Amino acid sequence: MHSDKAAPWDAGVYTQSIPDSGYTYLTTRDGTELAIDVHPPTSPAGEPGLPSGTPIPSAPNYLPPYPTLIEYSGYGYADPAGPVNGIAVLANLMGFAVVDVNMRGTGCSGGAYDFFESLQNLDGYDVIETIAHQPWVLGHKVGMMGISYGAISQLFTAQLNPPDLEAISPLSTIDATATTLYSGGILNTGFAVAWAQQREHEAEPAGPSSGQPWAYQRIQGGDTRCAANQVLHGEAADLNAKIASNSHYNPAVADPLDPVTFVHKINVPVFMACQWEDEQTGGHCPQLAQHFTGTSQKWFTFTNGAHVDSLDPYTYVRWYDFLELFVAHQAPIQNAAITRAAAPVIFQAAMGLPPSDLVTLPADTIQTIPTYSGALAAFELLPEVRVLFDSGAGPSPTGSSTPGNPYSAFEQDFASFPISGTTARTWYLGPAGALTDQPPTGKGINWYTSNANALPLTDYGTNTGPGGLWGNASQWQWNWAQNPSGTAVSYVSAPLTATITVIGAGAVDLWVRSSVPDVDLQATISEVRHDGNEMFVQNGWIRASERKLSTTSNNMFKQPSTALGPIPTFTASDAAPMPAGQFVKVVVPLYYEGHVYRAGSRLRVTISAPNGTQPVWAFGQTEPTGTGTVSITFSNATPSSLVLPVVPGSSAPTPQPACPSLRNEPCRPYQAILDNSSTQ
């Protein structure tokens, strides 16, 4: 019997020898073998997303000991052909050795799989300490890097504070399991459930139609260790059963799986980048920023765009600087040339851009500083928070502008998040679909038929599956459609007299009456531009029976519920049906946004059943299962409203950027929704 504390049961496990290149196995403290593949910078990782024969600039003659990074997930990271959904090649070209690790119970690794059980975290600790002890590792310290699954794993591992961990750099991560899995209490059957099902399938013993294909290929090729490591794969956790049995917030189950509850333990430097409209992990990641209290060396970049936009050029150069300074301990100028030379082909693969779109990296002052001490001092002066706006609409560093290419139009820096000085600005739902600055003096009721099948579940015309990092983004087609008449209500403001910048979450406060005992609500925030186009900004969801708000900090996010950040309790004991024939207050928490609403534009809030606005998120188990009538009232006594976090000042360029064809929020021609209305 051993403790699950981070300290190793036997530190002798860290003396095992790991070669500085190629595929092998690493043994953890409980004897489980993990499949790993070591990629030195002199031999960059293979990349399945690159067309055969694609030339990659040759790396300089890097010599050991190498600055080293760990990439760790349940995907096929250790596949010798190249890490599945991994980004090792990027770090290799920066001059880093990368150790790609398959979690226990996946691929050729031993053990049984479960979603971030404590053994996975201990395995991560053991990997860090074992690799750090190798003679080819610079300073016998390592960092962590990765996107998506490889980002989430960093948070779980780093909370244990391995003594030889230098820094972490999670890209496109989550703040809590439920914000992706049970959005507003509604099961995300589109991405989250499909992702869990894929993990279950890939955790099965490797065979011709089960497990991870690369593992089966190794077994067929004579890898007896891989074959022996399959013995416990059949004991993998039933993730579908766990999802079904945890539809409400249970601290004992949820908190260990929610990074927001433990990132305060992380004490190493952190670089994190997330997207407001991330179509996979979702737009709730910024919630983490205020909880990273264990380190003063932390930098966050937030941008609009898709899952892979944490690798956009402006984020990429900042991430490179961070890794060079805090893991390699050298001036970023040293390897900047090769990184810049490789950028066009890397972006072509990572973002699915056509070869004609030559994506290059922007200028970076820190990469011009000749000394490590000078570059480090300059980086440490950077504000903690950077927000990139209008991604997909900005010009390239060379001045050309192809709509949809991953350049932001401008950025703003802030000392912390939430942004100091942020105020809650309220617009009230009113007669004739108006959104006004003042509460209505009269009383009105609007109603719609709740129908979760009124629109297609997702709004991508193609590439609607969970997909992977290296999917062909150039084939994505936004297909954001208007709700059919009678299946939604919307409220539109007068043209703004001044530009406002909104950074944060917010809410839609509604007084609701339902013809059925429970009903799911989706709020969609959009900008009706002066050119006649309408731009999607953000969503929020709530199952009306989950409407009770937390009155303490003993909730999923371990912080008080506020007007700008309402937090339902999501506990089974607080769930309650809608009262028949009565209006009750239901707050729809919005996911985060970073958006500039320019003077002359109008705000719109649309209320409907879930579905039809997200690329791959979908809700196939909605309430009601059929249809129901939802009524929304507004009056001075029952003021339904939209509340958004407005930050002081704005440095946004005055011209409205064109709607890009890719990477930004979807646009469509504006069309008013016909409300079913009666006035009392």
Secondary structure, DSSP 8 states (H G I E B T S, - for coil): ----SSS-S-GGGGG----SSEEEEEE-TTS-EEEEEEE-TTS----TTS-TT----------SSEEEEEEEESSSTT-TT--TT--HHHHHHHT-EEEEEE-TTSTT--S---TT-HHHHHHHHHHHHHHHTSTTEEEEEEEEEEETHHHHHHHHHHTT--TTEEEEEEES--S-HHHHHEETTEE-TTTHHHHHHHHHHHTS--BTTBS-HHHHHHHHTT-HHHHHTTTTGGG---HHHHHHT-SS--HHHHGGG-GGGTGGG--S-EEEEEETT-SSS-TTGGGGGGG--S-S-EEEEEESS-GGGGGSHHHHHHHHHHHIIIII-S-GGGTHHHHHHHHHHHHHHHH---TTS-------GGGG--SHHHHHHHHHTS-SEEEEESTTSS--TTS---TTSS--SEEEEESSSS-TT-EEEEEEE-GGGEEESS--SS-EEEEEEE-TTSS-SS-BSS--S---TTS-GGG--B------TTSEEEEEE---SS-EEEEE--EEEEEEEESSS--EEEEEEEEE-TTSEEEEEEEEEEEGGG--B-SSS-STTSS---SSS--B---GGG-----TT--EEEEEEB--EEEEE-TT-EEEEEEESS-SSSSS---SS-SSSS-EEEEEEE-SSS--EEEEEEES-----SS-----SSSS--EEE------EEEE-
